[in-house]
Amino acid sequence: MPEVFLNPNFSPRPWGAPALARRGLLLAGSGLVLAGGRRAQAQDQRLPEAMRAMTGLGEVARARGISFGAAMLTQLLQRDPAYEAAFATEAAVIVPEWEGKFAALQPEEGRFDTAPLDAQLHWAQQRGRTLRGHALIWHESLPGWAERALAEGRDRALGVMAAHFDRVLNHARGQIRDWDVVNEPIATAGDRLRDTPWLRALGPDYIDIALRMARERDPTLRLVLNEYGFEEEVPEALLKRQQLLALLRGLLERKVPLDALGIQGHLHLSRPFNAASFAGFLAEVRALGLQVLVTELDIRETWDAPQEIAARDALVAERTYAFVSTALEGGARTVLSWGLSDRNSWLASTPAVAMGQGRVHRGLPLDDHGQRKPMWQALARAFRGGS
């Protein structure tokens, strides 16, 4: 799997009516239709209110003790009322898509910028929502100064990690109870730890060090190791499962604090999914005493998928239900998607994974115009326990 499978920083597009590619928008389940001209402009003012009146996935999931949420970008939250309304309607849990990463929080050594993260915290607290932390240690979010510092040796690297943890965890203490402490430590091939500046500076025990530091700074946190690429039934994924289980067992044998495995769930329709096989893996993780979370769900399509939207949506919904229902049966009680709308998905904005030629991945619950899709229905069905 290419490195661009990770989650990049990008400049997403707002939803509002002036940016729509078509002149009409039907908001599923609300009875509100937007047309062209002055009537559309007037009705657009009521769009967020109509969305808020709907029963969202967060409420559907909560009825069965499940938490549903999605990754959010502060810049869209602050400038796009329809984007904000979608999160207010659908998400009980918020994940900072960029705002909690190292480069966002400490772009220069010693200069911390928590304002974008604080904006999400404030929004969540006002609405009784939960914000979880993502991510303290990740090789893709390091600013240049930090990469240079890590190359200076072990003592310098330990100091950089400790200073970052001190400031961030102290700032978020009592507000964020759940952190992806180490993100994506295993190589894409699944046969070794990923070669990162942290690994080169501190060796394999950088994972132990990070988890211990996080526990020392806030003993009440749920500490999560977050990983991708092991969900489906292909050789590299099965290999990665074994490497991941070995890593988890080693951490626990060394008495390293760890509470949960984050299963990202960036799925590919081109790869087969075997529910029984995945359930067996989840059982092995749970037998270690760890919780499991789905943390970054979305689905990537392929060019050989049907051209018809309905057929493509049916395939995405089928995979969504199979994966999420298996995860829930395997003990997951948190399901998070990496965004809510196809319009703002990294799958649409990253050249290496975007489909191009006017075709967009339809791998999130809401489409390019904020309408609910069959994937939304598949999630609701899984949360309700339906077949």
C-alpha positions as CSV (number, residue, x, y, z in Angstrom):
1,M,0.0,0.0,0.0
2,P,1.5,3.4,-0.9
3,E,2.4,5.9,1.8
4,V,-0.3,8.2,0.5
5,F,-2.8,5.9,2.1
6,L,-2.1,7.9,5.2
7,N,-4.1,11.0,6.0
8,P,-2.7,14.2,4.5
9,N,-3.4,17.8,5.2
10,F,-5.4,19.4,2.5
11,S,-7.6,22.3,1.5
12,P,-11.1,21.0,1.4
13,R,-14.1,22.7,-0.3
14,P,-17.0,24.1,1.6
15,W,-20.5,22.8,0.9
16,G,-22.6,25.9,0.7
17,A,-25.0,26.4,-2.2
18,P,-22.7,28.7,-4.3
19,A,-20.1,25.9,-4.5
20,L,-22.5,23.2,-5.6
21,A,-21.8,21.6,-9.0
22,R,-25.5,21.3,-9.7
23,R,-28.3,23.9,-9.1
24,G,-30.6,21.7,-7.1
25,L,-30.0,19.8,-3.8
26,L,-32.4,17.3,-2.2
27,L,-31.7,16.8,1.4
28,A,-32.7,13.2,2.1
29,G,-35.3,12.7,4.8
30,S,-35.9,16.4,5.3
31,G,-38.3,17.3,2.6
32,L,-36.3,20.3,1.7
33,V,-35.4,20.9,-2.0
34,L,-33.1,23.7,-3.1
35,A,-33.6,25.0,-6.6
36,G,-31.8,27.8,-8.6
37,G,-32.1,31.5,-8.3
38,R,-33.4,33.6,-5.5
39,R,-35.5,30.8,-4.1
40,A,-32.4,28.6,-3.7
41,Q,-30.6,31.4,-1.9
42,A,-33.5,31.9,0.5
43,Q,-33.9,28.2,1.2
44,D,-30.2,27.7,1.7
45,Q,-30.5,29.7,4.9
46,R,-32.8,27.0,6.2
47,L,-30.5,24.1,5.2
48,P,-28.6,23.8,8.5
49,E,-31.8,23.9,10.5
50,A,-33.4,21.2,8.4
51,M,-30.3,19.0,8.9
52,R,-30.3,19.5,12.7
53,A,-33.9,18.3,12.9
54,M,-33.0,14.9,11.5
55,T,-32.1,11.8,13.6
56,G,-28.4,11.3,13.1
57,L,-26.1,8.3,13.2
58,G,-24.8,9.4,16.6
59,E,-28.3,9.1,18.1
60,V,-29.0,5.8,16.3
61,A,-25.8,4.3,17.6
62,R,-26.2,5.7,21.1
63,A,-29.4,3.7,21.6
64,R,-27.3,0.5,21.6
65,G,-24.4,1.9,23.6
66,I,-22.3,2.6,20.6
67,S,-20.5,5.9,19.9
68,F,-20.4,7.2,16.3
69,G,-18.4,10.2,15.2
70,A,-16.2,11.6,12.5
71,A,-13.1,13.6,11.7
72,M,-13.6,17.3,11.6
73,L,-11.6,20.3,10.1
74,T,-11.8,23.5,12.1
75,Q,-11.5,25.7,8.9
76,L,-14.7,24.2,7.5
77,L,-16.5,24.2,10.9
78,Q,-15.9,27.9,11.1
79,R,-16.9,28.9,7.6
80,D,-19.5,26.5,6.3
81,P,-22.9,26.3,8.1
82,A,-23.9,23.1,6.3
83,Y,-20.7,21.4,7.3
84,E,-21.2,22.4,10.9
85,A,-24.9,21.3,10.8
86,A,-24.0,17.9,9.4
87,F,-21.6,17.2,12.4
88,A,-24.2,18.6,14.8
89,T,-26.7,16.1,13.3
90,E,-24.6,13.0,12.8
91,A,-21.6,12.9,15.1
92,A,-21.5,12.2,18.8
93,V,-17.7,12.0,18.8
94,I,-15.4,14.4,17.1
95,V,-11.8,13.7,15.9
96,P,-9.5,16.5,14.9
97,E,-8.5,15.6,11.4
98,W,-5.4,17.8,11.5
99,E,-5.6,20.0,14.5
100,G,-4.3,17.4,17.1
101,K,-1.2,16.4,15.1
102,F,2.4,17.4,16.0
103,A,2.9,19.9,13.2
104,A,-0.4,21.6,13.8
105,L,0.2,21.9,17.6
106,Q,3.9,22.8,17.6
107,P,4.9,24.2,14.2
108,E,8.0,25.7,15.7
109,E,10.0,24.4,18.6
110,G,8.4,25.7,21.8
111,R,5.7,27.6,20.0
112,F,2.4,25.8,20.5
113,D,-0.8,26.7,18.6
114,T,-3.8,25.1,20.2
115,A,-6.4,27.6,18.8
116,P,-7.8,25.3,16.0
117,L,-8.0,22.3,18.5
118,D,-9.6,24.6,21.1
119,A,-12.3,25.6,18.6
120,Q,-13.3,22.0,18.2
121,L,-13.2,21.4,22.0
122,H,-15.4,24.4,22.5
123,W,-17.8,23.3,19.8
124,A,-18.0,19.8,21.3
125,Q,-18.4,20.9,24.9
126,Q,-21.2,23.3,24.0
127,R,-23.1,20.5,22.4
128,G,-22.4,17.7,24.8
129,R,-20.1,15.9,22.3
130,T,-16.8,14.0,23.0
131,L,-13.5,15.0,21.4
132,R,-10.8,12.4,21.1
133,G,-7.1,13.0,20.5
134,H,-5.3,12.2,17.2
135,A,-2.3,11.8,17.1
136,L,0.6,12.3,19.5
137,I,3.3,10.3,17.6
138,W,3.0,10.0,13.8
139,H,5.8,10.1,11.3
140,E,3.7,12.1,8.7
141,S,3.0,15.0,11.0
142,L,6.4,16.1,12.0
143,P,7.5,19.7,11.2
144,G,11.0,20.1,9.7
145,W,12.5,21.4,13.0
146,A,11.4,18.2,14.8
147,E,12.8,15.9,12.1
148,R,16.1,17.7,12.4
149,A,16.0,17.5,16.2
150,L,15.3,13.8,16.2
151,A,18.4,13.2,14.0
152,E,20.6,14.8,16.7
153,G,20.4,11.7,18.9
154,R,18.5,9.8,21.6
155,D,18.6,12.4,24.4
156,R,17.4,15.2,22.1
157,A,14.6,13.0,20.8
158,L,13.4,12.1,24.3
159,G,13.4,15.8,25.1
160,V,11.3,16.7,22.1
161,M,8.8,13.9,22.9
162,A,8.6,14.9,26.6
163,A,8.1,18.6,25.9
164,H,5.4,17.9,23.4
165,F,3.5,15.5,25.7
166,D,3.9,17.9,28.7
167,R,2.3,20.8,26.9
168,V,-0.4,19.0,24.9
169,L,-1.6,16.6,27.5
170,N,-1.6,19.2,30.2
171,H,-3.6,21.6,27.9
172,A,-6.1,18.9,27.0
173,R,-6.3,17.3,30.5
174,G,-9.9,16.8,31.6
175,Q,-11.2,17.6,28.1
176,I,-9.7,14.8,25.9
177,R,-9.9,11.4,27.6
178,D,-8.9,9.3,24.6
179,W,-5.7,9.6,22.5
180,D,-4.1,7.9,19.6
181,V,-0.7,7.9,21.2
182,V,1.2,6.0,18.5
183,N,-0.1,6.1,15.0
184,E,0.8,3.6,12.2
185,P,4.0,2.1,13.7
186,I,4.1,-1.0,11.4
187,A,5.5,-0.9,7.8
188,T,3.2,-1.0,4.9
189,A,4.5,-4.5,4.0
190,G,3.5,-5.6,7.5
191,D,6.8,-7.5,8.2
192,R,8.6,-4.9,10.4
193,L,8.3,-1.6,12.2
194,R,8.0,1.4,9.9
195,D,11.2,3.3,9.3
196,T,10.4,6.6,10.9
197,P,12.5,9.5,12.5
198,W,11.2,8.2,15.9
199,L,12.4,4.7,15.2
200,R,15.8,5.9,14.0
201,A,16.2,8.2,17.0
202,L,15.0,5.9,19.8
203,G,14.9,2.4,18.4
204,P,11.9,0.0,18.6
205,D,11.1,1.0,22.2
206,Y,10.0,4.5,21.1
207,I,6.5,3.0,21.2
208,D,7.0,1.9,24.8
209,I,8.4,5.3,25.7
210,A,5.5,7.2,24.2
211,L,2.8,5.1,25.9
212,R,4.6,5.3,29.3
213,M,5.0,9.1,28.9
214,A,1.3,9.5,28.1
215,R,0.3,7.4,31.1
216,E,2.6,9.3,33.5
217,R,1.2,12.6,32.4
218,D,-2.4,11.6,32.6
219,P,-3.2,8.3,34.3
220,T,-6.9,8.6,33.4
221,L,-6.4,8.6,29.6
222,R,-7.5,5.7,27.3
223,L,-4.2,5.0,25.4
224,V,-4.7,3.8,21.9
225,L,-2.3,2.3,19.3
226,N,-3.8,3.2,15.9
227,E,-3.0,1.2,12.7
228,Y,-4.3,0.5,9.2
229,G,-3.9,-2.1,6.5
230,F,-4.8,-5.3,8.3
231,E,-8.6,-5.4,7.9
232,E,-9.0,-7.3,4.6
233,E,-8.2,-10.7,3.3
234,V,-5.1,-10.2,1.3
235,P,-1.6,-11.6,2.1
236,E,0.0,-8.3,3.2
237,A,-2.9,-7.6,5.5
238,L,-2.8,-11.1,7.1
239,L,1.0,-10.7,7.6
240,K,0.4,-7.3,9.2
241,R,-2.1,-8.9,11.6
242,Q,0.5,-11.2,12.9
243,Q,3.1,-8.4,13.2
244,L,0.5,-6.3,15.0
245,L,-0.5,-9.1,17.4
246,A,3.2,-9.7,18.2
247,L,3.7,-6.0,18.9
248,L,0.7,-5.8,21.2
249,R,1.7,-9.0,23.1
250,G,5.2,-7.6,23.5
251,L,4.0,-4.3,24.9
252,L,1.7,-6.0,27.4
253,E,4.4,-8.5,28.5
254,R,6.7,-5.6,29.2
255,K,3.9,-4.0,31.2
256,V,3.6,-1.0,28.9
257,P,0.3,0.8,29.4
258,L,-2.0,0.3,26.5
259,D,-5.8,0.2,26.6
260,A,-7.0,-0.2,23.0
261,L,-6.3,-0.9,19.4
262,G,-7.5,1.6,16.9
263,I,-8.6,-0.1,13.7
264,Q,-8.6,2.6,11.1
265,G,-10.8,0.9,8.5
266,H,-9.6,2.6,5.3
267,L,-11.1,-0.1,3.2
268,H,-10.6,-1.0,-0.5
269,L,-13.4,-2.5,-2.6
270,S,-10.7,-4.2,-4.7
271,R,-9.7,-6.3,-1.7
272,P,-11.8,-9.1,-0.4
273,F,-13.2,-9.0,3.2
274,N,-13.7,-12.2,5.2
275,A,-15.9,-11.6,8.2
276,A,-15.0,-14.8,10.0
277,S,-11.3,-14.3,9.5
278,F,-11.5,-10.7,10.8
279,A,-13.7,-11.8,13.7
280,G,-11.0,-14.3,14.7
281,F,-8.4,-11.5,14.7
282,L,-10.6,-9.3,16.9
283,A,-11.0,-12.2,19.3
284,E,-7.3,-12.5,19.6
285,V,-6.9,-8.8,20.3
286,R,-9.8,-8.9,22.9
287,A,-8.2,-11.9,24.6
288,L,-5.2,-9.7,25.3
289,G,-7.5,-7.5,27.4
290,L,-7.6,-4.6,24.9
291,Q,-10.5,-2.7,23.6
292,V,-11.0,-2.2,19.9
293,L,-12.2,0.9,18.1
294,V,-12.9,1.7,14.5
295,T,-11.2,5.1,14.1
296,E,-11.0,6.3,10.4
297,L,-13.6,4.5,8.3
298,D,-13.9,5.2,4.6
299,I,-14.0,3.2,1.5
300,R,-11.9,3.5,-1.7
301,E,-13.4,2.4,-5.0
302,T,-11.7,1.1,-8.1
303,W,-12.1,2.0,-11.8
304,D,-13.5,-1.4,-12.6
305,A,-16.5,-0.7,-10.3
306,P,-19.8,-0.1,-12.1
307,Q,-20.3,3.4,-13.6
308,E,-23.8,3.7,-12.2
309,I,-24.0,5.5,-8.9
310,A,-26.7,3.2,-7.5
311,A,-24.6,0.1,-8.2
312,R,-21.4,1.7,-6.7
313,D,-23.3,2.8,-3.6
314,A,-24.7,-0.7,-3.2
315,L,-21.2,-2.1,-3.2
316,V,-19.9,0.4,-0.7
317,A,-23.0,-0.1,1.6
318,E,-22.5,-3.9,1.5
319,R,-18.8,-3.6,2.5
320,T,-19.6,-1.1,5.2
321,Y,-22.2,-3.3,6.8
322,A,-20.1,-6.4,6.6
323,F,-17.1,-4.7,8.2
324,V,-18.9,-2.6,10.8
325,S,-21.3,-5.3,12.0
326,T,-18.3,-7.7,12.3
327,A,-16.4,-5.1,14.3
328,L,-19.4,-4.5,16.6
329,E,-19.9,-8.2,17.2
330,G,-16.2,-8.4,18.0
331,G,-16.5,-5.9,20.8
332,A,-16.0,-2.5,19.2
333,R,-18.2,0.2,20.7
334,T,-16.8,3.2,18.9
335,V,-17.1,3.7,15.1
336,L,-15.6,6.8,13.6
337,S,-15.5,7.8,9.9
338,W,-12.8,9.9,8.4
339,G,-15.1,12.8,7.6
340,L,-18.8,12.8,6.8
341,S,-19.0,13.9,3.2
342,D,-17.4,12.7,0.0
343,R,-16.8,16.4,-0.9
344,N,-14.4,16.9,1.9
345,S,-12.7,13.5,1.9
346,W,-9.0,13.1,1.5
347,L,-9.9,10.5,-1.1
348,A,-11.2,13.3,-3.3
349,S,-8.4,15.7,-2.7
350,T,-5.2,13.6,-2.8
351,P,-4.0,13.2,-6.4
352,A,-2.5,9.7,-5.8
353,V,-5.8,8.3,-4.7
354,A,-8.5,10.5,-6.2
355,M,-10.3,8.9,-9.2
356,G,-10.2,11.9,-11.4
357,Q,-12.1,12.4,-14.7
358,G,-15.1,13.7,-12.9
359,R,-15.5,10.5,-10.8
360,V,-15.3,10.7,-7.0
361,H,-15.0,8.0,-4.4
362,R,-18.3,7.6,-2.6
363,G,-16.8,6.2,0.6
364,L,-18.4,8.3,3.3
365,P,-22.0,8.4,4.7
366,L,-22.9,11.7,2.9
367,D,-22.4,12.5,-0.7
368,D,-20.8,15.5,-2.4
369,H,-23.9,17.6,-1.6
370,G,-24.5,16.4,1.9
371,Q,-27.2,13.9,1.1
372,R,-27.4,10.6,3.0
373,K,-26.3,7.6,0.9
374,P,-26.8,3.8,1.2
375,M,-23.6,3.8,3.3
376,W,-25.4,5.9,5.9
377,Q,-28.2,3.4,5.9
378,A,-25.7,0.5,6.2
379,L,-24.2,2.1,9.2
380,A,-27.6,2.7,10.8
381,R,-28.6,-0.9,10.2
382,A,-25.3,-2.1,11.8
383,F,-25.8,0.1,14.8
384,R,-29.4,-1.1,15.2
385,G,-28.3,-4.7,15.0
386,G,-30.2,-5.5,11.8
387,S,-29.3,-8.0,9.1
